[in-house]
Amino acid sequence: MLEASEEVYSSLRRQFKGDLLRPGEYGYEDARTIWNGMCVRTPGLIARCADVSDVQSAIRSARALRIPTAVRCGGHSLAGFSTCDHGLVIDLSRMRQVTVDPEARRARVAGGCLLGSIDTATQKAGLVFPSGVVSHTGASGLILGGGTGWLTRRFGLSCDNVERFTLVTADSSIVHADSKENQDLYWALRGGGGNFGVVTEFEVRLHPLTAVVLAEGLTPQTDIRGLLECWRDVMAEAPHDLKWNIDLRLAPDTERVPVDLRGRPVASSSLIWTGDPETRGPYLQCALSKCSPDSVSIRNVSFLNLQTMADSAFPHGRRYYTKSGYFTRLSDSTIDCLVEAVATIPSSETQIELAYLGGAAARIAANETAFGDRSAPFIMNLLANWSDASADGANISWIRGLFDKLRPAMKPGVYINFMSGDEQERVPEAYHERWDRMVAVKTQYDPDNFFRLNQNVLPRKVTAGNS
Ligand SMILES: Cc1cc2nc3c(=O)[nH]c(=O)nc-3n(C[C@H](O)[C@H](O)[C@H](O)COP(=O)(O)OP(=O)(O)OC[C@H]3O[C@@H](n4cnc5c(N)ncnc54)[C@H](O)[C@@H]3O)c2cc1C
């Protein structure tokens, strides 16, 4: 396989405008690193593309030489799909242009952008693109999988705000997809991940917003049950201006945390109010009444501040493992199970993340995009986060054990961006009634399954045995 990557190198080096990095060369070690420290691989060649024609050349060569190929934007795939051993990595990190049209409230976003690149550019015009909550996450992987964040209830998923995609498909041609052109592909790209080609540009809708109200508070273990019951009931009636996320975890041992809660199991609530600050009262008050009073804070924050607040909590290079699912309703027994689980968390950074979708995201019909189920509003992500390889077993088995306990109460389905690399058998579950259409689009645009390092949809003529 190393020979194959050498051949790709030889075929690219004359016309390639970006950087070609091979093992041992300057810059290679940094370039091969992705966010999840569990996924350390040694690609034979990293092709850091300067433009669309570089992407075309890389695909053409890799396909001709049948070399495994990973595509990377921000490298935040929890499953580690944006790298590979011995094969080629098409790295888009030099393609981070964002062009904003303030009048039209539209932006063109290049395929290598991080969320932070988009936020910085759009905020100059007082506009936002709804995306995720950590600014060093790659925009392409996030948008193609769906994209949830603080503004999902107000403005919809990230993919709901894409009007047009430009991509390079497996035959290395440039293809556009929007509501008029290649409609099936447009449908599939909104939730279908990296299955169909390398997206080099997204044309997205923007919305006016520069600041929000942020309320935070911690609830001690004994009161978590009451908090979750309150959350379940309040969110069912809440306006789309309210986003209330809850993390069940061990409280950090820092000055900002009341002494009696430090290092103890807590529920950490973060509430965002995007509407008129005067009308926020009843919702925030109700939530914060369930928190320890000396842990509560309410403040106005700029959108850029909000978007970078969690950056340091998820550093590159730590070890991460995840499993996730949806609930249509949060039953008392599910709440009991969560409350019991928080007392057994194996690492100080590991957490059970709970979010409530609904709002604008739920107003899009299930068959309008490939994105998974929008009717089950409770989304849960079990995210283990630790640093020492000797703790791999304890963390992974805790996540798997808890997931198995909770699974019977879940609605079938999974958000592909919150999946680990050992969950390929759940990919059909992610698309359930949309699966046949996904396979048809995959078969049309990538019949040989060239783009397979993703939550993979097998095209019709390829069988699992020879993929
Ligand atoms: C710290 C952190 C915070 C997160 N927060 C959120 C959040 O708030 N909301 C949310 O919805 N998700 C969130 N996620 C999950 C995130 O959406 C996925 O990890 C996503 O895949 C990251 O995208 P990326 O471009 O960084 O990934 P990469 O690892 O670069 O790629 C991920 C997948 O997308 C494919 N891909 C990448 N770029 C392209 C492209 N241009 N064209 C075609 N395919 C491409 C890759 O081949 C791979 O299969 C978070 C993840 C992390 C690690």
The ligand as an ORCA input file, in Angstrom:
! r2SCAN-3c Opt
* xyz 0 1
  C     -15.106     18.992     20.037
  C     -16.305     18.601     19.204
  C     -17.455     19.338     19.302
  C     -18.552     18.983     18.529
  N     -19.697     19.720     18.636
  C     -20.745     19.440     17.836
  C     -21.907     20.243     17.867
  O     -22.006     21.200     18.617
  N     -22.902     19.919     17.025
  C     -22.823     18.877     16.163
  O     -23.767     18.663     15.407
  N     -21.736     18.095     16.112
  C     -20.701     18.345     16.932
  N     -19.600     17.548     16.904
  C     -19.574     16.395     16.005
  C     -19.114     16.866     14.640
  O     -20.238     17.319     13.929
  C     -18.446     15.731     13.862
  O     -17.353     15.252     14.585
  C     -18.023     16.198     12.475
  O     -17.739     15.075     11.698
  C     -16.800     17.073     12.530
  O     -16.509     17.575     11.279
  P     -14.988     17.760     10.777
  O     -15.073     18.410      9.468
  O     -14.169     18.360     11.838
  O     -14.594     16.245     10.685
  P     -13.559     15.441      9.793
  O     -12.959     14.494     10.761
  O     -12.663     16.293      9.021
  O     -14.547     14.681      8.819
  C     -15.661     13.974      9.311
  C     -16.331     13.208      8.180
  O     -16.792     14.119      7.189
  C     -16.151     13.867      5.953
  N     -15.790     15.156      5.355
  C     -15.066     16.135      5.929
  N     -14.985     17.182      5.100
  C     -15.652     16.854      3.986
  C     -15.937     17.525      2.783
  N     -15.514     18.766      2.548
  N     -16.666     16.887      1.851
  C     -17.121     15.638      2.064
  N     -16.882     14.952      3.195
  C     -16.163     15.567      4.146
  C     -14.939     13.040      6.297
  O     -14.537     12.236      5.247
  C     -15.413     12.231      7.486
  O     -16.138     11.107      7.065
  C     -18.496     17.880     17.655
  C     -17.330     17.140     17.577
  C     -16.252     17.485     18.344
  C     -15.021     16.668     18.258
*
